[in-house]
Amino acid sequence: MSDRLLELEQVRAGYGDFQALFNITLEVKAGEIVTLIGANGAGKTTTLRVISGLVRCKSRKLHFDGQDISQLPPHEIVMRGISHVPEGRQLFPHMSVEENLALGAYIPRVRPKLKAGIAEQFELFPRLQERRKQLAGTLSGGEQQMLAVARGLMAAPKLLLLDEPSLGLAPKIVEEVFAKIQQIGKSGVTVLIVEQNVVDGLSISDRGYVVENGEITLQGTPKELLANQQIRTAYLGL
């Protein structure tokens, strides 16, 4: 059996008349942390939205865990084992931390394990336990990001999609969030990250892809990508 958990081949997608993806081909192996880097509007977020079924695509292959998921609705994709933590967190601000976590466990296979799932997230994110009754909208930016990730993990995914987890956070909090993502990866959850913070995103990754104008233009290990002069010029100003 292949160790490729996720496979995209020649994926094309867009919004109405606007084509955002032209030829996205990538793979994520079970147990990996993989990061997609690129400028705003490059197609990174659309790639995640295609994987989670929020945007329909044309593709030669869109397989997850050996099965074609290209025509499945989003809720079916979640049940198959993919959780998507969107850009901007999208929490329910007038609901408590605990209530937001409970909403992450709505699918039948995890609902009976709700209490155990919440306890597991409180162990991973102790600060959330301290604020379990607090309204999500009153949390700090870093705490909201941790809650968004924890809510995604409540579905017990095989693959966690994270869209810009460092967005709007102070450097010290970014470091803490990425340390948690690395811990999640070590726990056995495969992670695919979209990130503009090139150094931090690649620092916790096994591999990375560069997305430009709806296509994959480079791929490699973090060491290879960070040594590439094109990336150093475009994203690091070196």
N, C-alpha and C positions, 0 to 999 in steps of 0.2 A: 504493500500500500504506500502511496506517495506521502511524503512528509509535508507537502504543500497544503496548508490549510486554506489559503485564499489564492485564487488565480484569476487575473484579469488579462485578456488578450484582445488587442485592437478595439478598445472600448471607445465609443463615440456617444456624446450626449449633449444636450443643450436645453435652453429655455425658450420655447416658442421658435422664433426665427434665428435666435442667437445660438451658435454652436460653441460650447465651452470646452468640450473634450474632442480631440481629433483622433488620437491613437494612443491610448493609455494601455501599456502592457507592463504588468508587475506581478510579483508573487510574494506571499508572506508565509514562511514556514512555521509550523507549530512550535510555540515556545519562544519565538523571536519578538524583539521590539524593533519595529521598522518606522522610520520617519520620512515623510514627504516634505521637502522644503521647496520654496519658490516665492516669488513676489506676489503681492495682492493681484487677484484676477487671473492667476496662472492656471487655475483649474483644480487646486488641491481640495477645496471644500466640496466642489461638485463630485470629485472622485469618491469621497466618503459618502455623499448623498446617494450616489449610484449604488454603492455597496449595500447600504441600508434600505434601498428600495424607495427612497424619497424622490428620486429622479429616475425616470425610465431611460434605458440606453439601447443602443445597437452594439452588439459585440460578437466577436468570434467565440469568446469564452468568458463567462462570469460564474465561476464555480467556488463554492464554499464547502469544505469538508467532503469533497468529491462529488457534490451535487450541483446541478444548474439552478441558480437562484435568480436569474435575470428577469423572470416574469412573476416572482413572488411579491405579494404586498408586504409593506413594512412589518406588520405584526407577525407575519409568518417568518420573516427573517429573524426577528427577535427570538422567536420560539426555537429557531434552528441553532441559536447560540451567538448572535451578533448584537452587541449593545453599542449605541452611538451616543456619545456625549458631545452635544453641538457647541459651536462657538457661541459665546455669550451666556453659557450655563443654562439659561431657560428654566430656572426653578419656579416653583409656585411660591411667590414672596409672602403671601398671607397665610401660608401653612407652615407648621413647625418643621424642624429638622427631621423629626421622627416620622411625621406624615409624608414628607417628601420621599424619604427612604421607602416607606411602605408602598408608595405608588410605583416604585421601581420593581416591585415583586408582584406585578399584576398577572403574569402568565401562569397558567395552571401548574407547570412542573415545579415552580419555586414557591408558590403561595403557601403550601403547607409548612414550609421552612422559614416563614416570615421572621419569627422571633430570633431564630438562630442566625439568619442573614443579617438582621440589624445588629446583633451582638458582634458578629464578625466584622462589620464595618466600623463599629465603635472601637474595636480592638486595633484596627488598621489606622483609624483617625480618632484618637482619644479626644481631640478638641470638639468633635461633633457630639460625643457623649456628654461633655460638659454643657453643651448648648442644645440638648435634645428637645427641650420644650420651647426653644426660642424660635421666633418667626424667621424663615429663611431670608426674607428681605432685609432683616436687621443685622445679618452677619457681615463680616468684613469680606473684601473681594477674595482673599485667599481661602477663607472658610467656605464661601459659596462655591469656589472651584472644587474644593475637597468634597463638598456635599454632592455636587454634580457628578463627580467621578464615583463616589460611593453609591449614588442612586443607580448609575449604570451597572455597577457590580452586583446590585441586588438581583439582577436577572440571571446570575451565575453564568456569564458568557464564556464561550471559548475564545472569542475575539472581541477586544474592546477598541472602539474607534474614538479617538480623542481629537477634537478640532480646536486648535490654538489654546491649549491649556494654560499657557503663560500670559495670555492677553490681558493687559491692564494691571498686571501685578508687579509689586516692588521686587527688585532683584533677590532679596533675601527670601521672600515668599516663593518666588519662582524656583529657587534652589530646593526649598522644602517640598514643593509640589512634584518636581521631577524626581526627588528621592523616593517619594511615595509611588510614583509610576514605575520606577525601577524595582521597587519592592513587589508591586503587583505582578510585574513580569517574572520575577523569581518565584512567585507563588504558583506559576503554571499557566497564567492567562496570557495569551498572545495579544500584542498591542500594536496598533497602527496609528501613528500620530501625524497630524498636520501641524506644522510649526514654522513660524517666521524667525524665531529665535534659533538661528542655525547652530551655534556652538552648543547651547544647552540641549537642544533637541537631539543632535547627533551624539552628544556625550554619553547618553544612556542607551544608545541604539546599537543593534548588531549590524544593521545595514541602513542605507538611505537612498532615496531617489530624488532627483531634481525635476520639478515640473515647470515647464515654460510654454506658454501659449497653448495649453491643452495637450501637451505631449511630454513624455519622459525623455529628457535630453542627456542625463547622466545617472549613473548608479554606482554603488560601491560601498566599501566599508567606511566608517566615519574617518579613519585615518586617511584613506584615499581621497575622500571628498574634501576634507579640510586642507589637504595638500594641493588640491587642484587650483591652478591660478585663476581659472574662470570664476570659480566660486569665491576665492579670496578677494577678487576684484569686485564682483557683483554684490556679494552679501556681507563681506567683512571690511570692505574699504581698504584693502591692503594691496 
